[in-house]
Amino acid sequence: MGKFVIYTLDYCEKRGGKLVLHYLCHYLNECGYEAYVWPAYRVRNGLPRLKRTLVNWIKGTWSVAERKTLVCPNLNTPIATRRDLKGAIVVYPEIVAGSPLRSSKVVRWFLHIPGNRSGKIRYGKNELYFHFQRAFRHESYPSQELRFFVQLKEFVRTNFGARSGTCFILRKGKDRPLEHDLDTGTVVDDLSHEEMAKVFNQCECCISYDLYTAYSRYAAFCGCKSIVVPQKGLSIEQWRPDEALRLGVAYGADDLKRAEDTVEEMREMMETDLKTALERVDGFAKRCLEYFAEG
């Protein structure tokens, strides 16, 4: 039915980009396609580790111990070998330049605005582009939407009583000018999901400097007043062109009433997303196969 290789780093539930890339592979397999992940190498523990990692990356071979650190055992995400690359459609996130796996069938999935980190974009010809949300579209690279919600079981509301205090999310917004004294609350970036959910259930307010993290929605799930600090010159319509993605989360304190009034609507929307995830991924796969058949 079609073969796909997803180019990503090791699985990490606290990194949204990695999370959805691994889930894309899982969902493709659930839909009946043949899908694998290809671990992008990175330096760990000095030169010996780098040498071993590069050898594995070049040969496409990984030890049992290494495989356990690269993928989630609860997901259907086999690791690709060099043999699996033959004829496969390779999916790269927007941050990858060129085609490290030298595939002629390349899909880019914009999990953020292309060039957001480096300011440089180096893509190839005859590629197919998808965006996770409309805010990540790029005028030079026309793209279609591929968005699905990953439910993390830890984020449920357990406190329906009194709350106090503020927590902060920095993540990709860590370099933005701070408008708050972080010492007055808890920065949740490095907490486990269990610890983060506990904080979200204790605090009255969650303030995020990361414009697009899903944790703002998880905070709202847990009963926080969830506020994203606006970026100068970026209107609410530019921040989230899709109104559905604004549900439950305020863009600035002045937007808090609208956010609180739409929390339940946000829950319903995300439940629908969960039910339609396989359908959306199947549509993505069919479009990819159609595109490269035409080419």
PELINWO-V286454 format. One record per residue. N is the residue number from 1. PSI is psi in degrees with one decimal (* if undefined). Layout:
# PELINWO-V286454
n=(N:N)
psi=(PSI:PSI)
This chain:
# PELINWO-V286454
n=(1:2:3:4:5:6:7:8:9:10:11:12:13:14:15:16:17:18:19:20:21:22:23:24:25:26:27:28:29:30:31:32:33:34:35:36:37:38:39:40:41:42:43:44:45:46:47:48:49:50:51:52:53:54:55:56:57:58:59:60:61:62:63:64:65:66:67:68:69:70:71:72:73:74:75:76:77:78:79:80:81:82:83:84:85:86:87:88:89:90:91:92:93:94:95:96:97:98:99:100:101:102:103:104:105:106:107:108:109:110:111:112:113:114:115:116:117:118:119:120:121:122:123:124:125:126:127:128:129:130:131:132:133:134:135:136:137:138:139:140:141:142:143:144:145:146:147:148:149:150:151:152:153:154:155:156:157:158:159:160:161:162:163:164:165:166:167:168:169:170:171:172:173:174:175:176:177:178:179:180:181:182:183:184:185:186:187:188:189:190:191:192:193:194:195:196:197:198:199:200:201:202:203:204:205:206:207:208:209:210:211:212:213:214:215:216:217:218:219:220:221:222:223:224:225:226:227:228:229:230:231:232:233:234:235:236:237:238:239:240:241:242:243:244:245:246:247:248:249:250:251:252:253:254:255:256:257:258:259:260:261:262:263:264:265:266:267:268:269:270:271:272:273:274:275:276:277:278:279:280:281:282:283:284:285:286:287:288:289:290:291:292:293:294:295)
psi=(-11.0:143.0:136.7:142.7:124.1:119.1:114.4:167.0:179.3:154.6:133.8:115.4:-16.8:0.7:107.6:-39.2:-47.2:-43.0:-51.5:-28.0:-42.4:-38.8:-32.6:-45.5:-46.7:-48.0:-36.9:-42.4:-37.7:-28.9:-4.6:4.9:172.4:113.4:145.0:161.4:146.7:113.6:119.3:133.4:154.0:156.8:130.5:133.1:40.5:-170.1:-45.8:-42.2:-40.2:-44.9:-47.2:-40.4:-42.1:-40.5:-46.3:-41.9:-41.4:-43.3:-22.0:35.1:139.2:139.1:163.8:-42.5:-41.2:-37.3:-36.3:-24.9:-9.9:-30.1:164.9:126.6:-17.7:-2.8:151.1:81.1:72.0:149.1:131.1:150.9:173.1:-34.8:-34.1:-17.6:-22.2:118.2:2.2:150.1:124.2:128.6:120.6:144.8:165.8:-18.8:-11.8:129.5:141.0:-151.6:86.8:-30.0:3.9:37.9:146.5:-5.2:93.9:130.7:133.1:129.9:112.4:100.4:-0.9:179.5:125.7:133.8:6.2:-37.9:-53.9:-18.7:-1.0:143.7:120.8:88.7:171.8:-169.6:156.6:34.6:162.2:134.8:139.9:152.1:148.5:-32.9:161.2:-27.3:-17.5:5.0:155.5:130.6:-25.5:-9.9:82.4:130.3:161.4:163.1:133.8:102.9:132.8:154.6:134.8:118.6:125.1:116.0:-21.4:-26.0:84.3:152.9:123.1:-17.2:113.8:15.4:-143.4:146.5:158.0:153.3:173.8:143.6:160.2:144.0:125.1:-63.2:-121.4:-4.8:14.8:-20.9:0.8:153.3:132.8:134.3:-0.8:155.5:107.2:-19.9:-11.6:-3.4:-163.2:126.5:121.9:-1.7:-44.6:8.3:153.9:166.4:-37.7:-43.5:-39.5:-44.3:-36.3:-43.0:-44.2:-30.2:-12.7:-35.6:151.2:-34.5:142.0:124.6:125.2:132.7:-11.8:120.1:-27.8:6.0:140.9:-16.2:-22.7:-38.4:-38.6:-36.6:-43.4:-37.5:-39.7:1.4:3.7:152.2:108.1:119.1:128.6:130.9:119.3:149.5:133.8:130.0:-1.9:109.1:167.8:-33.3:-35.0:-34.5:-52.5:88.1:-30.2:113.3:-31.4:-29.2:-3.4:-10.7:134.1:-12.5:129.8:141.6:83.9:155.6:-29.9:-15.9:8.1:-39.6:-45.2:-42.9:-46.8:-33.4:-15.5:12.7:-46.2:-36.6:-36.9:-43.6:-45.2:-41.0:-42.0:-31.5:-38.7:-41.0:-43.1:-42.5:-26.7:5.9:-47.5:-37.9:-41.1:-41.6:-37.2:-41.8:-39.0:-48.9:-43.2:-39.8:-40.1:-46.6:-39.4:-43.9:-48.2:-18.5:-36.8:-36.3:*)
